[in-house]
């Protein structure tokens, strides 16, 4: 998507805060009301989002 100029790195950086909030909201809706399970679901998703930036640097 980056090579096709559909989504670029700057757009993803601008939307980072919104994406984090959406990830935590989604995790809160899916998991039981427990902070540990919320973090167990949301943190890997946040790490995957950050890995996108590493991949975009390489490509």
C-alpha positions, 0 to 999 in steps of 0.5 A, spaced: 500 500 500 505 504 501 508 503 494 501 504 491 501 511 495 494 509 498 497 509 505 503 512 507 508 513 513 506 520 515 498 518 514 499 512 519 503 517 524 498 522 524 493 517 526 497 513 531 493 516 537 486 515 534 488 508 532 491 506 539 484 509 542 480 504 537 485 498 539 484 499 546 476 500 545 476 494 541 479 490 546 475 493 552 469 490 548 471 484 546 475 482 553 471 481 560 472 487 565 479 485 567 485 489 566 490 484 565 486 481 559 485 488 556 492 489 556 494 481 553 489 483 547 491 490 546 499 490 547 500 485 541 496 489 536 499 496 538 506 492 537 503 490 530 502 497 529 509 499 530 512 494 526 508 497 520 513 503 521 519 498 521 517 495 515 516 501 511 523 504 513 525 497 510 521 498 504 
